[in-house]
């Protein structure tokens, strides 16, 4: 019989697990033999003691093999994963854009984690959209239209899904080995042959400084290589939120606007670069040539048409592509945060914005909690912007006055200002792609 207490103690004391013990633990947790409170104790032990190379490889494989591993036959599947950021709606438009470039994309996504939003939550804002596909339907859709996005089904990496939800409420989200194993196990379970990682860096990301982000990027590429998978990681800026909107419905709204050529340029630039990476890892084209192809497919509307095909295939309301405001649930109350005087916005704290939206109901405060898809916040002024007294900085969409009261301290303290003269770098071009690994 598996001795869970000794297993926890070994990692608590900095020891290493055997591959057999790791496989037994994952199986016991997935089946319910090991309860959440003991799995939580082990997660915290890993947070402090880490997982060594062979342990990490075995844990990742155990998570992936806890259910079915998809096979696409002769198709070469490229998947993408973001480490999560505030306003990160990239997957919503990257998946169809990469597919429009000829890449076959089978994307498994999760709900929100911590103060960052989740792709599955955002897609659930689209009426009728089916976020959990059977393995057969998932694979068939990728073959037919080139892409699909699905949440965790009962037969794809079920153990990883349980660990993912538990990490969100146990303070163990920022653990490097747990992040890597979570990400890569889902890629393997989803049948991908190659991976592109979007590693966020800055105040609105789990990795707040470049050194930590690069360490994660290298760890992801190294783990992928150890498992026989080709990969590339881009380190991208998350010092301020990506785009203008943060929320669930609101981020879908913005994603559609980018596909229509009307959205924020920072979102567009990130998507073009990630699509370029996916194209280059899937073909003989260079990274720059891949970016050029992605730009062409965005400009000629191919990305939007592939998005429409994906929405149709997964049962969603196709009007999302033409009249998203008429389709998406949007909160009915509005609150504006105004500038305190004539000044320059020195910084917009992405983490505080994310925490504020979470407290409006747009994220989970406890395991299994339902979320309000309609709430959100819009950033009207970003770093370096000059503003007048009373000019709107943030626009908040909300439904509940009590939740707004909980959220306001985060929103009201999110912006810092220079009241004297504009800093020398005010309005400077924001560097979005900070590095590339692999």
C-alpha positions as a Markdown table, in Angstrom:
| # | Residue | x | y | z |
|---|---|---|---|---|
| 1 | Unk | 0.0 | 0.0 | 0.0 |
| 2 | Unk | 1.3 | 3.5 | -0.9 |
| 3 | Unk | 2.6 | 5.4 | 2.1 |
| 4 | Unk | 1.5 | 9.0 | 1.5 |
| 5 | Unk | 2.8 | 10.3 | 4.8 |
| 6 | Unk | 6.3 | 9.1 | 4.1 |
| 7 | Unk | 6.0 | 10.4 | 0.6 |
| 8 | Unk | 5.2 | 13.9 | 1.9 |
| 9 | Unk | 7.9 | 13.8 | 4.5 |
| 10 | Unk | 10.5 | 12.8 | 2.0 |
| 11 | Unk | 9.9 | 15.9 | -0.1 |
| 12 | Unk | 9.4 | 18.1 | 2.9 |
| 13 | Unk | 12.9 | 17.2 | 4.0 |
| 14 | Unk | 14.4 | 17.8 | 0.6 |
| 15 | Unk | 14.6 | 14.2 | -0.6 |
| 16 | Unk | 14.0 | 12.8 | -4.0 |
| 17 | Unk | 11.2 | 10.5 | -5.1 |
| 18 | Unk | 11.6 | 7.4 | -7.3 |
| 19 | Unk | 9.7 | 7.3 | -10.6 |
| 20 | Unk | 7.6 | 4.4 | -9.2 |
| 21 | Unk | 6.6 | 6.5 | -6.1 |
| 22 | Unk | 5.6 | 9.4 | -8.2 |
| 23 | Unk | 3.5 | 7.3 | -10.5 |
| 24 | Unk | 1.7 | 5.7 | -7.5 |
| 25 | Unk | 1.1 | 9.1 | -5.9 |
| 26 | Unk | -0.4 | 10.6 | -9.1 |
| 27 | Unk | -2.6 | 7.6 | -9.6 |
| 28 | Unk | -3.8 | 7.6 | -5.9 |
| 29 | Unk | -4.6 | 11.3 | -6.0 |
| 30 | Unk | -6.4 | 11.0 | -9.4 |
| 31 | Unk | -8.6 | 8.1 | -8.0 |
| 32 | Unk | -9.4 | 9.9 | -4.8 |
| 33 | Unk | -7.4 | 7.6 | -2.5 |
| 34 | Unk | -5.1 | 10.5 | -1.6 |
| 35 | Unk | -7.4 | 13.4 | -0.3 |
| 36 | Unk | -6.9 | 17.1 | -1.2 |
| 37 | Unk | -5.4 | 18.0 | 2.1 |
| 38 | Unk | -2.5 | 15.5 | 1.7 |
| 39 | Unk | -1.9 | 16.5 | -1.9 |
| 40 | Unk | -1.9 | 20.1 | -0.8 |
| 41 | Unk | 0.8 | 19.3 | 1.8 |
| 42 | Unk | 2.9 | 17.7 | -0.9 |
| 43 | Unk | 2.4 | 20.7 | -3.2 |
| 44 | Unk | 3.7 | 23.0 | -0.5 |
| 45 | Unk | 6.7 | 20.7 | 0.1 |
| 46 | Unk | 7.5 | 20.9 | -3.7 |
| 47 | Unk | 7.1 | 24.7 | -3.5 |
| 48 | Unk | 9.9 | 24.8 | -1.0 |
| 49 | Unk | 12.1 | 21.9 | -2.0 |
| 50 | Unk | 11.5 | 21.6 | -5.8 |
| 51 | Unk | 11.7 | 18.6 | -8.1 |
| 52 | Unk | 15.0 | 17.4 | -9.6 |
| 53 | Unk | 15.4 | 16.7 | -13.3 |
| 54 | Unk | 14.3 | 13.0 | -13.3 |
| 55 | Unk | 11.5 | 13.6 | -10.8 |
| 56 | Unk | 10.1 | 16.4 | -12.9 |
| 57 | Unk | 10.2 | 14.3 | -16.0 |
| 58 | Unk | 8.5 | 11.4 | -14.2 |
| 59 | Unk | 5.9 | 13.6 | -12.7 |
| 60 | Unk | 5.1 | 15.3 | -16.0 |
| 61 | Unk | 4.7 | 11.9 | -17.7 |
| 62 | Unk | 2.5 | 10.6 | -14.9 |
| 63 | Unk | 0.2 | 13.6 | -15.2 |
| 64 | Unk | 0.0 | 13.1 | -19.0 |
| 65 | Unk | -0.5 | 9.4 | -18.8 |
| 66 | Unk | -3.2 | 9.7 | -16.1 |
| 67 | Unk | -5.7 | 9.6 | -19.0 |
| 68 | Unk | -5.8 | 9.2 | -22.7 |
| 69 | Unk | -3.0 | 10.7 | -24.9 |
| 70 | Unk | -4.4 | 11.9 | -28.2 |
| 71 | Unk | -2.9 | 10.8 | -31.5 |
| 72 | Unk | -3.4 | 12.7 | -34.7 |
| 73 | Unk | -1.7 | 10.1 | -36.9 |
| 74 | Unk | 0.3 | 11.7 | -39.7 |
| 75 | Unk | -0.6 | 15.3 | -38.6 |
| 76 | Unk | 2.1 | 17.4 | -37.0 |
| 77 | Unk | 0.5 | 19.3 | -34.1 |
| 78 | Unk | 1.9 | 22.5 | -32.7 |
| 79 | Unk | 0.6 | 23.8 | -29.4 |
| 80 | Unk | 1.1 | 27.1 | -27.5 |
| 81 | Unk | 0.9 | 27.9 | -23.9 |
| 82 | Unk | 1.1 | 31.2 | -22.0 |
| 83 | Unk | 2.2 | 31.3 | -18.4 |
| 84 | Unk | -0.6 | 33.7 | -17.7 |
| 85 | Unk | -0.9 | 37.5 | -17.5 |
| 86 | Unk | -3.4 | 40.3 | -16.9 |
| 87 | Unk | -5.3 | 41.0 | -20.1 |
| 88 | Unk | -3.8 | 38.0 | -21.9 |
| 89 | Unk | -6.4 | 37.2 | -24.5 |
| 90 | Unk | -3.8 | 36.0 | -26.9 |
| 91 | Unk | -4.9 | 32.4 | -27.3 |
| 92 | Unk | -8.3 | 33.4 | -28.4 |
| 93 | Unk | -6.9 | 34.9 | -31.6 |
| 94 | Unk | -3.5 | 33.2 | -31.9 |
| 95 | Unk | -5.0 | 29.7 | -32.4 |
| 96 | Unk | -7.1 | 30.6 | -35.4 |
| 97 | Unk | -4.4 | 32.9 | -36.9 |
| 98 | Unk | -1.8 | 30.1 | -36.7 |
| 99 | Unk | -4.2 | 27.7 | -38.2 |
| 100 | Unk | -4.9 | 30.2 | -41.1 |
| 101 | Unk | -1.1 | 30.0 | -41.7 |
| 102 | Unk | -1.3 | 26.2 | -42.1 |
| 103 | Unk | -0.3 | 25.1 | -38.6 |
| 104 | Unk | -2.4 | 22.4 | -37.0 |
| 105 | Unk | -3.2 | 23.6 | -33.5 |
| 106 | Unk | -4.8 | 21.4 | -30.8 |
| 107 | Unk | -5.1 | 23.7 | -27.8 |
| 108 | Unk | -6.0 | 22.4 | -24.3 |
| 109 | Unk | -6.7 | 25.3 | -21.9 |
| 110 | Unk | -7.6 | 25.8 | -18.3 |
| 111 | Unk | -9.7 | 28.2 | -16.2 |
| 112 | Unk | -8.2 | 31.3 | -14.5 |
| 113 | Unk | -5.3 | 30.8 | -12.0 |
| 114 | Unk | -4.6 | 33.3 | -9.3 |
| 115 | Unk | -5.0 | 36.9 | -10.5 |
| 116 | Unk | -4.7 | 35.9 | -14.2 |
| 117 | Unk | -7.6 | 35.0 | -16.5 |
| 118 | Unk | -8.2 | 31.6 | -18.1 |
| 119 | Unk | -9.0 | 31.0 | -21.8 |
| 120 | Unk | -11.8 | 28.5 | -21.0 |
| 121 | Unk | -13.5 | 31.1 | -18.8 |
| 122 | Unk | -13.4 | 33.7 | -21.6 |
| 123 | Unk | -14.7 | 31.3 | -24.2 |
| 124 | Unk | -17.6 | 30.4 | -21.9 |
| 125 | Unk | -18.8 | 34.0 | -22.4 |
| 126 | Unk | -19.7 | 33.2 | -26.0 |
| 127 | Unk | -23.3 | 31.8 | -26.0 |
| 128 | Unk | -23.4 | 28.2 | -27.0 |
| 129 | Unk | -19.7 | 27.7 | -27.3 |
| 130 | Unk | -18.7 | 24.2 | -26.1 |
| 131 | Unk | -15.5 | 24.5 | -24.1 |
| 132 | Unk | -15.2 | 20.8 | -23.3 |
| 133 | Unk | -14.9 | 18.5 | -26.3 |
| 134 | Unk | -14.6 | 14.8 | -26.4 |
| 135 | Unk | -11.2 | 13.5 | -27.5 |
| 136 | Unk | -12.7 | 12.2 | -30.8 |
| 137 | Unk | -14.5 | 15.5 | -31.6 |
| 138 | Unk | -11.4 | 17.5 | -30.6 |
| 139 | Unk | -9.2 | 15.5 | -33.0 |
| 140 | Unk | -11.7 | 15.6 | -35.8 |
| 141 | Unk | -12.1 | 19.3 | -35.6 |
| 142 | Unk | -8.3 | 19.9 | -35.8 |
| 143 | Unk | -8.3 | 17.7 | -38.9 |
| 144 | Unk | -11.2 | 19.5 | -40.5 |
| 145 | Unk | -10.6 | 23.2 | -39.8 |
| 146 | Unk | -7.0 | 23.2 | -38.5 |
| 147 | Unk | -7.7 | 24.1 | -34.9 |
| 148 | Unk | -9.7 | 23.5 | -31.7 |
| 149 | Unk | -9.6 | 24.8 | -28.1 |
| 150 | Unk | -10.9 | 22.6 | -25.4 |
| 151 | Unk | -10.8 | 22.5 | -21.6 |
| 152 | Unk | -9.9 | 19.4 | -19.6 |
| 153 | Unk | -12.2 | 16.5 | -20.5 |
| 154 | Unk | -12.5 | 13.4 | -18.2 |
| 155 | Unk | -10.1 | 11.4 | -20.3 |
| 156 | Unk | -7.3 | 14.0 | -21.0 |
| 157 | Unk | -4.7 | 14.5 | -18.2 |
| 158 | Unk | -7.3 | 14.2 | -15.4 |
| 159 | Unk | -4.7 | 14.2 | -12.7 |
| 160 | Unk | -3.2 | 17.4 | -14.0 |
| 161 | Unk | -6.7 | 19.0 | -13.9 |
| 162 | Unk | -7.1 | 18.1 | -10.2 |
| 163 | Unk | -3.6 | 19.5 | -9.3 |
| 164 | Unk | -4.3 | 22.6 | -11.4 |
| 165 | Unk | -7.4 | 23.5 | -9.4 |
| 166 | Unk | -5.7 | 22.7 | -6.1 |
| 167 | Unk | -2.7 | 24.9 | -6.8 |
| 168 | Unk | -5.0 | 27.9 | -7.3 |
| 169 | Unk | -6.2 | 27.8 | -3.7 |
| 170 | Unk | -3.1 | 26.6 | -1.9 |
| 171 | Unk | -0.6 | 29.4 | -2.6 |
| 172 | Unk | 1.6 | 27.1 | -4.8 |
| 173 | Unk | 1.0 | 28.6 | -8.2 |
| 174 | Unk | 4.5 | 30.2 | -8.6 |
| 175 | Unk | 6.4 | 26.9 | -8.2 |
| 176 | Unk | 8.7 | 26.4 | -11.2 |
| 177 | Unk | 8.5 | 22.6 | -11.4 |
| 178 | Unk | 4.7 | 22.7 | -10.9 |
| 179 | Unk | 4.3 | 25.2 | -13.6 |
| 180 | Unk | 6.5 | 23.3 | -16.0 |
| 181 | Unk | 4.9 | 19.9 | -15.3 |
| 182 | Unk | 1.4 | 21.4 | -15.6 |
| 183 | Unk | 2.1 | 23.0 | -18.9 |
| 184 | Unk | 4.1 | 20.3 | -20.6 |
| 185 | Unk | 1.9 | 17.4 | -19.4 |
| 186 | Unk | -1.1 | 19.1 | -21.1 |
| 187 | Unk | 0.8 | 19.5 | -24.3 |
| 188 | Unk | 1.7 | 15.8 | -24.3 |
| 189 | Unk | -1.8 | 14.7 | -23.5 |
| 190 | Unk | -3.1 | 16.9 | -26.3 |
| 191 | Unk | -0.9 | 15.0 | -28.8 |
| 192 | Unk | 1.3 | 17.9 | -29.7 |
| 193 | Unk | 4.6 | 17.3 | -31.5 |
| 194 | Unk | 6.1 | 20.8 | -30.8 |
| 195 | Unk | 5.4 | 23.6 | -28.4 |
| 196 | Unk | 5.6 | 27.4 | -28.3 |
| 197 | Unk | 5.7 | 29.0 | -24.9 |
| 198 | Unk | 4.7 | 32.5 | -24.1 |
| 199 | Unk | 6.5 | 33.3 | -20.8 |
| 200 | Unk | 5.2 | 36.5 | -19.3 |
| 201 | Unk | 7.6 | 38.8 | -17.5 |
| 202 | Unk | 6.7 | 41.7 | -15.2 |
| 203 | Unk | 4.5 | 42.9 | -12.4 |
| 204 | Unk | 1.4 | 41.3 | -13.9 |
| 205 | Unk | 3.0 | 37.9 | -14.4 |
| 206 | Unk | 4.0 | 35.1 | -12.0 |
| 207 | Unk | 7.6 | 35.7 | -13.1 |
| 208 | Unk | 8.1 | 39.4 | -12.2 |
| 209 | Unk | 11.7 | 39.9 | -13.3 |
| 210 | Unk | 13.6 | 38.9 | -16.5 |
| 211 | Unk | 15.9 | 36.5 | -14.7 |
| 212 | Unk | 13.0 | 34.5 | -13.3 |
| 213 | Unk | 11.2 | 34.5 | -16.7 |
| 214 | Unk | 14.3 | 33.3 | -18.6 |
| 215 | Unk | 14.8 | 30.6 | -16.0 |
| 216 | Unk | 11.2 | 29.4 | -16.6 |
| 217 | Unk | 11.6 | 29.6 | -20.4 |
| 218 | Unk | 14.8 | 27.5 | -20.3 |
| 219 | Unk | 13.2 | 25.0 | -17.9 |
| 220 | Unk | 10.2 | 24.6 | -20.2 |
| 221 | Unk | 12.5 | 24.1 | -23.3 |
| 222 | Unk | 14.7 | 21.7 | -21.3 |
| 223 | Unk | 11.9 | 19.6 | -20.1 |
| 224 | Unk | 10.4 | 19.5 | -23.6 |
| 225 | Unk | 13.7 | 18.3 | -25.0 |
| 226 | Unk | 14.1 | 15.7 | -22.3 |
| 227 | Unk | 10.7 | 14.3 | -23.4 |
| 228 | Unk | 11.6 | 14.4 | -27.1 |
| 229 | Unk | 9.6 | 17.4 | -28.1 |
| 230 | Unk | 10.8 | 20.4 | -30.1 |
| 231 | Unk | 10.0 | 23.8 | -28.5 |
| 232 | Unk | 10.6 | 27.5 | -28.5 |
| 233 | Unk | 9.9 | 30.1 | -25.8 |
| 234 | Unk | 9.3 | 33.8 | -26.2 |
| 235 | Unk | 9.7 | 36.0 | -23.1 |
| 236 | Unk | 7.1 | 38.8 | -23.4 |
| 237 | Unk | 6.4 | 41.9 | -21.3 |
| 238 | Unk | 3.7 | 42.0 | -18.7 |
| 239 | Unk | 4.7 | 45.0 | -16.7 |
| 240 | Unk | 1.3 | 46.6 | -17.6 |
| 241 | Unk | -1.8 | 44.7 | -18.8 |
| 242 | Unk | -1.9 | 43.5 | -22.4 |
| 243 | Unk | -4.4 | 45.5 | -24.4 |
| 244 | Unk | -7.1 | 47.6 | -22.9 |
| 245 | Unk | -9.7 | 45.2 | -21.4 |
| 246 | Unk | -9.3 | 42.8 | -18.5 |
| 247 | Unk | -12.2 | 40.4 | -17.8 |
| 248 | Unk | -13.8 | 37.5 | -19.6 |
| 249 | Unk | -16.5 | 38.8 | -22.0 |
| 250 | Unk | -14.5 | 42.0 | -22.3 |
| 251 | Unk | -11.4 | 40.2 | -23.5 |
| 252 | Unk | -13.3 | 38.2 | -26.1 |
| 253 | Unk | -14.6 | 41.5 | -27.3 |
| 254 | Unk | -11.1 | 42.8 | -27.7 |
| 255 | Unk | -9.8 | 39.6 | -29.3 |
| 256 | Unk | -12.4 | 39.9 | -32.0 |
| 257 | Unk | -11.5 | 43.6 | -32.6 |
| 258 | Unk | -7.8 | 42.6 | -33.2 |
| 259 | Unk | -8.8 | 39.9 | -35.7 |
| 260 | Unk | -10.9 | 42.6 | -37.4 |
| 261 | Unk | -7.8 | 44.9 | -37.6 |
| 262 | Unk | -9.3 | 47.4 | -35.1 |
| 263 | Unk | -7.7 | 46.3 | -31.8 |
| 264 | Unk | -4.8 | 47.4 | -29.6 |
| 265 | Unk | -1.4 | 47.2 | -31.3 |
| 266 | Unk | 0.4 | 45.6 | -28.3 |
| 267 | Unk | -2.0 | 42.6 | -28.5 |
| 268 | Unk | -1.4 | 42.4 | -32.3 |
| 269 | Unk | 2.3 | 42.5 | -32.0 |
| 270 | Unk | 2.4 | 39.7 | -29.4 |
| 271 | Unk | 0.1 | 37.5 | -31.5 |
| 272 | Unk | 2.1 | 38.1 | -34.7 |
| 273 | Unk | 5.4 | 37.1 | -33.0 |
| 274 | Unk | 3.9 | 33.9 | -31.4 |
| 275 | Unk | 2.3 | 32.9 | -34.7 |
| 276 | Unk | 5.6 | 33.5 | -36.4 |
| 277 | Unk | 7.2 | 31.1 | -33.8 |
| 278 | Unk | 4.6 | 28.5 | -34.4 |
| 279 | Unk | 5.0 | 28.7 | -38.2 |
| 280 | Unk | 8.8 | 28.5 | -38.0 |
| 281 | Unk | 8.8 | 25.5 | -35.7 |
| 282 | Unk | 6.4 | 23.8 | -38.1 |
| 283 | Unk | 8.1 | 24.6 | -41.4 |
| 284 | Unk | 11.2 | 25.6 | -43.2 |
| 285 | Unk | 10.4 | 29.3 | -42.8 |
| 286 | Unk | 12.5 | 31.4 | -40.5 |
| 287 | Unk | 11.0 | 33.2 | -37.5 |
| 288 | Unk | 10.9 | 36.5 | -39.4 |
| 289 | Unk | 9.3 | 34.8 | -42.4 |
| 290 | Unk | 6.7 | 33.2 | -40.1 |
| 291 | Unk | 5.9 | 36.6 | -38.7 |
| 292 | Unk | 5.4 | 38.0 | -42.2 |
| 293 | Unk | 3.0 | 35.2 | -43.1 |
| 294 | Unk | 1.0 | 35.8 | -39.9 |
| 295 | Unk | 0.8 | 39.5 | -40.6 |
| 296 | Unk | -0.5 | 38.7 | -44.1 |
| 297 | Unk | -3.2 | 36.3 | -42.8 |
| 298 | Unk | -4.3 | 38.8 | -40.2 |
| 299 | Unk | -4.5 | 41.7 | -42.7 |
| 300 | Unk | -6.5 | 39.7 | -45.3 |
| 301 | Unk | -9.1 | 38.5 | -42.9 |
| 302 | Unk | -8.0 | 34.8 | -42.9 |
| 303 | Unk | -7.5 | 34.7 | -39.2 |
| 304 | Unk | -11.0 | 36.1 | -38.5 |
| 305 | Unk | -12.6 | 33.5 | -40.9 |
| 306 | Unk | -10.8 | 30.6 | -39.2 |
| 307 | Unk | -12.0 | 32.0 | -35.8 |
| 308 | Unk | -15.5 | 32.0 | -37.2 |
| 309 | Unk | -15.1 | 28.4 | -38.4 |
| 310 | Unk | -13.9 | 27.4 | -34.9 |
| 311 | Unk | -16.8 | 29.2 | -33.2 |
| 312 | Unk | -19.3 | 27.4 | -35.6 |
| 313 | Unk | -17.7 | 24.0 | -35.1 |
| 314 | Unk | -17.9 | 24.3 | -31.3 |
| 315 | Unk | -21.5 | 25.5 | -31.3 |
| 316 | Unk | -21.0 | 29.2 | -30.6 |
| 317 | Unk | -22.9 | 32.2 | -31.8 |
| 318 | Unk | -21.2 | 33.3 | -35.0 |
| 319 | Unk | -22.5 | 36.8 | -34.5 |
| 320 | Unk | -19.5 | 37.2 | -32.2 |
| 321 | Unk | -17.5 | 37.9 | -35.4 |
| 322 | Unk | -19.7 | 40.8 | -36.6 |
| 323 | Unk | -21.7 | 42.2 | -33.6 |
| 324 | Unk | -19.8 | 41.0 | -30.4 |
| 325 | Unk | -21.5 | 43.7 | -28.3 |
| 326 | Unk | -24.9 | 42.2 | -29.0 |
| 327 | Unk | -23.8 | 38.7 | -28.1 |
| 328 | Unk | -21.5 | 38.9 | -25.0 |
| 329 | Unk | -22.8 | 39.4 | -21.5 |
| 330 | Unk | -21.5 | 42.8 | -20.2 |
| 331 | Unk | -22.1 | 44.1 | -16.7 |
| 332 | Unk | -24.7 | 46.9 | -16.5 |
| 333 | Unk | -23.0 | 49.2 | -14.0 |
| 334 | Unk | -20.0 | 51.5 | -14.6 |
| 335 | Unk | -17.5 | 53.2 | -12.4 |
| 336 | Unk | -14.7 | 55.5 | -13.6 |
| 337 | Unk | -11.4 | 56.1 | -11.8 |
| 338 | Unk | -10.2 | 59.6 | -12.7 |
| 339 | Unk | -6.8 | 61.3 | -12.6 |
| 340 | Unk | -6.0 | 63.2 | -9.4 |
| 341 | Unk | -4.5 | 66.1 | -11.3 |
| 342 | Unk | -2.5 | 67.1 | -14.4 |
| 343 | Unk | 0.2 | 64.5 | -14.5 |
| 344 | Unk | 1.9 | 61.7 | -16.4 |
| 345 | Unk | 1.0 | 58.1 | -15.8 |
| 346 | Unk | 4.3 | 56.6 | -14.6 |
| 347 | Unk | 3.0 | 53.0 | -14.3 |
| 348 | Unk | -0.1 | 50.8 | -14.4 |
| 349 | Unk | 0.2 | 47.9 | -12.0 |
| 350 | Unk | -1.1 | 44.9 | -13.8 |
| 351 | Unk | -1.3 | 42.7 | -10.7 |
| 352 | Unk | -3.5 | 45.2 | -8.9 |
| 353 | Unk | -5.8 | 45.4 | -12.0 |
| 354 | Unk | -6.0 | 41.6 | -12.1 |
| 355 | Unk | -6.7 | 41.4 | -8.4 |
| 356 | Unk | -9.4 | 44.1 | -8.7 |
| 357 | Unk | -11.2 | 42.2 | -11.5 |
| 358 | Unk | -11.0 | 39.0 | -9.5 |
| 359 | Unk | -12.8 | 40.7 | -6.6 |
| 360 | Unk | -15.5 | 42.1 | -8.8 |
| 361 | Unk | -16.3 | 38.4 | -9.4 |
| 362 | Unk | -14.3 | 37.9 | -12.6 |
| 363 | Unk | -12.0 | 35.4 | -10.9 |
| 364 | Unk | -12.2 | 32.7 | -8.2 |
| 365 | Unk | -11.6 | 33.3 | -4.6 |
| 366 | Unk | -12.1 | 29.6 | -3.6 |
| 367 | Unk | -12.0 | 26.2 | -5.3 |
| 368 | Unk | -15.0 | 25.6 | -7.6 |
| 369 | Unk | -16.4 | 29.1 | -7.2 |
| 370 | Unk | -18.5 | 30.4 | -10.1 |
| 371 | Unk | -17.4 | 33.6 | -11.7 |
| 372 | Unk | -19.2 | 36.6 | -13.2 |
| 373 | Unk | -18.2 | 36.6 | -16.9 |
| 374 | Unk | -19.7 | 40.0 | -17.5 |
| 375 | Unk | -17.5 | 42.2 | -15.2 |
| 376 | Unk | -14.2 | 43.8 | -16.3 |
| 377 | Unk | -12.0 | 46.8 | -16.4 |
| 378 | Unk | -10.7 | 48.9 | -19.3 |
| 379 | Unk | -7.4 | 50.8 | -19.1 |
| 380 | Unk | -7.9 | 54.1 | -20.8 |
| 381 | Unk | -4.4 | 55.5 | -20.0 |
| 382 | Unk | -1.2 | 53.5 | -20.0 |
| 383 | Unk | 2.4 | 54.1 | -19.0 |
| 384 | Unk | 3.7 | 57.5 | -20.3 |
| 385 | Unk | 0.3 | 59.0 | -21.0 |
| 386 | Unk | -0.2 | 62.7 | -20.1 |
| 387 | Unk | -3.6 | 63.3 | -18.4 |
| 388 | Unk | -5.6 | 66.2 | -17.1 |
| 389 | Unk | -7.3 | 66.4 | -13.7 |
| 390 | Unk | -10.5 | 64.4 | -13.7 |
| 391 | Unk | -9.7 | 62.6 | -17.0 |
| 392 | Unk | -10.7 | 58.9 | -16.9 |
| 393 | Unk | -7.9 | 56.4 | -16.2 |
| 394 | Unk | -10.0 | 53.2 | -15.7 |
| 395 | Unk | -13.5 | 52.2 | -16.6 |
| 396 | Unk | -14.9 | 49.4 | -14.4 |
| 397 | Unk | -17.9 | 47.3 | -15.4 |
| 398 | Unk | -19.6 | 45.7 | -12.4 |
| 399 | Unk | -22.8 | 44.2 | -11.0 |
| 400 | Unk | -22.5 | 44.0 | -7.2 |
| 401 | Unk | -21.9 | 47.1 | -5.1 |
| 402 | Unk | -20.3 | 45.1 | -2.3 |
| 403 | Unk | -17.8 | 43.4 | -4.6 |
| 404 | Unk | -17.0 | 46.8 | -6.1 |
| 405 | Unk | -16.2 | 48.1 | -2.6 |
| 406 | Unk | -13.8 | 45.2 | -2.2 |
| 407 | Unk | -12.2 | 45.8 | -5.6 |
| 408 | Unk | -11.9 | 49.6 | -5.5 |
| 409 | Unk | -8.7 | 49.8 | -3.3 |
| 410 | Unk | -6.9 | 47.7 | -6.0 |
| 411 | Unk | -8.1 | 49.9 | -8.9 |
| 412 | Unk | -7.5 | 53.2 | -7.1 |
| 413 | Unk | -3.9 | 52.3 | -6.3 |
| 414 | Unk | -3.1 | 50.7 | -9.6 |
| 415 | Unk | -1.7 | 53.8 | -11.3 |
| 416 | Unk | 1.3 | 55.9 | -10.1 |
| 417 | Unk | 2.0 | 59.4 | -11.4 |
| 418 | Unk | 4.7 | 62.0 | -12.0 |
| 419 | Unk | 3.2 | 65.3 | -11.0 |
| 420 | Unk | 6.2 | 67.4 | -12.0 |
| 421 | Unk | 7.6 | 66.9 | -15.4 |
| 422 | Unk | 7.2 | 64.0 | -17.8 |
| 423 | Unk | 9.9 | 61.4 | -17.3 |
| 424 | Unk | 12.5 | 61.2 | -20.0 |
| 425 | Unk | 11.2 | 57.9 | -21.3 |
| 426 | Unk | 7.5 | 58.9 | -21.2 |
| 427 | Unk | 5.7 | 57.7 | -24.3 |
| 428 | Unk | 8.7 | 55.6 | -25.3 |
| 429 | Unk | 7.9 | 52.6 | -27.5 |
| 430 | Unk | 7.1 | 49.6 | -25.2 |
| 431 | Unk | 9.3 | 46.6 | -25.8 |
| 432 | Unk | 7.1 | 43.6 | -25.9 |
| 433 | Unk | 9.3 | 40.8 | -27.0 |
| 434 | Unk | 12.1 | 40.6 | -24.3 |
| 435 | Unk | 13.8 | 37.4 | -25.3 |
| 436 | Unk | 13.7 | 34.1 | -27.2 |
| 437 | Unk | 14.8 | 30.6 | -26.1 |
| 438 | Unk | 15.1 | 27.5 | -28.2 |
